[in-house]
Amino acid sequence: MMAAVTAARAGAAVTIYEHRSEAGRKLLMTGNGKCNLTNTRMGMSYYYCDSEDGKQIVRTVLAQFDEVRSLSFFHEIGLLTYDRDGYVYPQSEQAVTVRDVLLRECLFCGVNFRYDTDVYPLLRREETTGRFVIGKERYDRLILACGGKSERQTGSDGSGYELAKRFGHRILTPLPALVSLYTDEPDWQSMAGVRAKARVRLFVEGRTAGEADGELQMTAQGISGIPVLELSRIAVHAIHEGKRVEAEICFLNGRERVQIEALLQRMLARGHAEEWESPSDMLQTRLTGTVNSKILSFILRRICNDMERLHNGRPDEDRLAAAVAQQLFSCRIPINGHGKLEHAQVTSGGVLFDEVTEKLESRLCEGLFFAGEMLDVDGICGGYNLQWAWSSGYAAGLCAAEK
Ligand SMILES: Cc1cc2nc3c(=O)[nH]c(=O)nc-3n(C[C@H](O)[C@H](O)[C@H](O)COP(=O)(O)OP(=O)(O)OC[C@H]3O[C@@H](n4cnc5c(N)ncnc54)[C@H](O)[C@@H]3O)c2cc1C
């Protein structure tokens, strides 16, 4: 829709083909229904792209129609917005209003819509004229903006990649980005449903590969939440390369370890010697109040298993406090799987940038353009993927019309 409005404003006659019965269905799901449409903190560090050429193109495209111009555009077409710590949302807090103002602007600019039309079986290129044919219609320029391969009920079913291949393009294998991670750590499911403000550090082959903080969600299969989504791309790619991946969780992010250890020692020393006969229950009672009780139980079961193995009986309070603190600050678990591509928020991989110009035109097929998630770039959480959709839609729409 951004590409269509831009091209129409530049004087082109534009038709959008959409194989669902409505446009912009994925937009309705964004930002938990509120749509985080951009971020006032922008930069290449928020984007992943597999080639240096690609990064340069992404940088140029983002600069041409940046977050400031995007917000001016949305304000001009009647969308009020607000910003919370840089994350921009519509004032209405309804993603549907972002979709509706875009739709309204498309109609105002004279864009035609053909709903319930899958382009995949209909699209071909006329050899003699080089024009693009969809059914009985002929077009001088074509912009493919078919999205990635996630949440296919919204329409992005991966057919865009197949269409790009039809014009000779290579596709970097689509993989999920922004997904949950899975662990086979014993007993992990006992924490399912717990949320904690935490810091997560990711290790690949024993080396730090990234870290992020925020609200961590424990699931029956592993971990989720913003910090995990942010690290998931690195984990997914490493898993697919057969590498060993681990996550280290700090459940007490921002707290001083020395002070926590002192507190643990003090609490462990308060009680009667006979309570040591049931160390797990005793520890739970003495340390309750430090973190969520399910997290504490999980950690204590882990420690008690080790305790029996290591000490064959009662360890001293200092060593025990150190062991609990170690788990609270650096609880390491293996990561051996991830959510499916269809449940990811974004798809990594896609149309390779070395076959695309800075105006997002194909180098292999004149008059063919790409926009949005189907290109080989993906952003972290925070409005970066939609900003890419706005910027790339603008670039492709403008150049397609000017040509
Ligand atoms: C749950 C969820 C939450 C998200 N939240 C945010 C957020 O808050 N902020 C953010 O920046 N990003 C968010 N994203 C990511 C963001 O929504 C996408 O990156 C963005 O929508 C991509 O835009 P697009 O136009 O490239 O593709 P899409 O929005 O997927 O649109 C592609 C369109 O092409 C149509 N289409 C596909 N194939 C064909 C075909 N063969 N024929 C005809 N039509 C076809 C589809 O039906 C669809 O309407 C979220 C994603 C999900 C799944």
Ligand as a Chemical Component Dictionary entry (heavy atoms), coordinates in Angstrom:
data_LIG
# 
_chem_comp.id                   LIG 
_chem_comp.type                 NON-POLYMER 
_chem_comp.pdbx_formal_charge   0 
_chem_comp.three_letter_code    LIG 
# 
loop_
_chem_comp_atom.comp_id 
_chem_comp_atom.atom_id 
_chem_comp_atom.alt_atom_id 
_chem_comp_atom.type_symbol 
_chem_comp_atom.charge 
_chem_comp_atom.model_Cartn_x 
_chem_comp_atom.model_Cartn_y 
_chem_comp_atom.model_Cartn_z 
_chem_comp_atom.pdbx_ordinal 
LIG C1  C1  C 0 2.333  -11.272 15.100 1  
LIG C2  C2  C 0 3.183  -10.238 14.387 2  
LIG C3  C3  C 0 3.429  -9.016  15.008 3  
LIG C4  C4  C 0 4.234  -8.068  14.371 4  
LIG N1  N1  N 0 4.409  -6.858  14.996 5  
LIG C5  C5  C 0 5.190  -5.916  14.384 6  
LIG C6  C6  C 0 5.327  -4.623  14.963 7  
LIG O1  O1  O 0 4.673  -4.276  15.969 8  
LIG N2  N2  N 0 6.164  -3.738  14.360 9  
LIG C7  C7  C 0 6.856  -4.055  13.207 10 
LIG O2  O2  O 0 7.621  -3.237  12.718 11 
LIG N3  N3  N 0 6.686  -5.257  12.603 12 
LIG C8  C8  C 0 5.855  -6.177  13.147 13 
LIG N4  N4  N 0 5.664  -7.385  12.519 14 
LIG C9  C9  C 0 6.302  -7.620  11.200 15 
LIG C10 C10 C 0 5.539  -6.875  10.080 16 
LIG O3  O3  O 0 4.157  -7.095  10.219 17 
LIG C11 C11 C 0 5.997  -7.355  8.696  18 
LIG O4  O4  O 0 7.389  -7.269  8.587  19 
LIG C12 C12 C 0 5.343  -6.501  7.594  20 
LIG O5  O5  O 0 3.936  -6.641  7.633  21 
LIG C13 C13 C 0 5.861  -6.900  6.216  22 
LIG O6  O6  O 0 5.182  -6.140  5.258  23 
LIG P1  P1  P 0 5.068  -6.647  3.742  24 
LIG O7  O7  O 0 4.207  -5.642  3.052  25 
LIG O8  O8  O 0 6.408  -6.911  3.220  26 
LIG O9  O9  O 0 4.317  -8.047  3.833  27 
LIG P2  P2  P 0 2.867  -8.444  4.379  28 
LIG O10 O10 O 0 2.407  -7.481  5.415  29 
LIG O11 O11 O 0 2.953  -9.879  4.760  30 
LIG O12 O12 O 0 1.916  -8.265  3.111  31 
LIG C14 C14 C 0 2.056  -9.067  1.963  32 
LIG C15 C15 C 0 0.729  -9.091  1.217  33 
LIG O13 O13 O 0 0.923  -9.766  -0.032 34 
LIG C16 C16 C 0 -0.197 -10.623 -0.254 35 
LIG N5  N5  N 0 0.238  -11.727 -1.111 36 
LIG C17 C17 C 0 1.227  -12.623 -0.856 37 
LIG N6  N6  N 0 1.346  -13.490 -1.892 38 
LIG C18 C18 C 0 0.413  -13.135 -2.818 39 
LIG C19 C19 C 0 0.037  -13.652 -4.086 40 
LIG N7  N7  N 0 0.634  -14.722 -4.618 41 
LIG N8  N8  N 0 -0.983 -13.044 -4.769 42 
LIG C20 C20 C 0 -1.615 -11.954 -4.252 43 
LIG N9  N9  N 0 -1.297 -11.424 -3.028 44 
LIG C21 C21 C 0 -0.294 -12.018 -2.323 45 
LIG C22 C22 C 0 -0.586 -11.088 1.136  46 
LIG O14 O14 O 0 -1.916 -11.551 1.155  47 
LIG C23 C23 C 0 -0.349 -9.841  1.975  48 
LIG O15 O15 O 0 -1.495 -9.049  2.087  49 
LIG C24 C24 C 0 4.830  -8.347  13.103 50 
LIG C25 C25 C 0 4.543  -9.569  12.486 51 
LIG C26 C26 C 0 3.729  -10.506 13.092 52 
LIG C27 C27 C 0 3.422  -11.798 12.392 53 
# 
loop_
_chem_comp_bond.comp_id 
_chem_comp_bond.atom_id_1 
_chem_comp_bond.atom_id_2 
_chem_comp_bond.value_order 
_chem_comp_bond.pdbx_ordinal 
LIG C1  C2  SING 1  
LIG C2  C3  SING 2  
LIG C2  C26 DOUB 3  
LIG C3  C4  DOUB 4  
LIG C4  N1  SING 5  
LIG C4  C24 SING 6  
LIG N1  C5  DOUB 7  
LIG C5  C6  SING 8  
LIG C5  C8  SING 9  
LIG C6  O1  DOUB 10 
LIG C6  N2  SING 11 
LIG N2  C7  SING 12 
LIG C7  O2  DOUB 13 
LIG C7  N3  SING 14 
LIG N3  C8  DOUB 15 
LIG C8  N4  SING 16 
LIG N4  C9  SING 17 
LIG N4  C24 SING 18 
LIG C9  C10 SING 19 
LIG C10 O3  SING 20 
LIG C10 C11 SING 21 
LIG C11 O4  SING 22 
LIG C11 C12 SING 23 
LIG C12 O5  SING 24 
LIG C12 C13 SING 25 
LIG C13 O6  SING 26 
LIG O6  P1  SING 27 
LIG P1  O7  DOUB 28 
LIG P1  O8  SING 29 
LIG P1  O9  SING 30 
LIG O9  P2  SING 31 
LIG P2  O10 DOUB 32 
LIG P2  O11 SING 33 
LIG P2  O12 SING 34 
LIG O12 C14 SING 35 
LIG C14 C15 SING 36 
LIG C15 O13 SING 37 
LIG C15 C23 SING 38 
LIG O13 C16 SING 39 
LIG C16 N5  SING 40 
LIG C16 C22 SING 41 
LIG N5  C17 SING 42 
LIG N5  C21 SING 43 
LIG C17 N6  DOUB 44 
LIG N6  C18 SING 45 
LIG C18 C19 SING 46 
LIG C18 C21 DOUB 47 
LIG C19 N7  SING 48 
LIG C19 N8  DOUB 49 
LIG N8  C20 SING 50 
LIG C20 N9  DOUB 51 
LIG N9  C21 SING 52 
LIG C22 O14 SING 53 
LIG C22 C23 SING 54 
LIG C23 O15 SING 55 
LIG C24 C25 DOUB 56 
LIG C25 C26 SING 57 
LIG C26 C27 SING 58 
# 
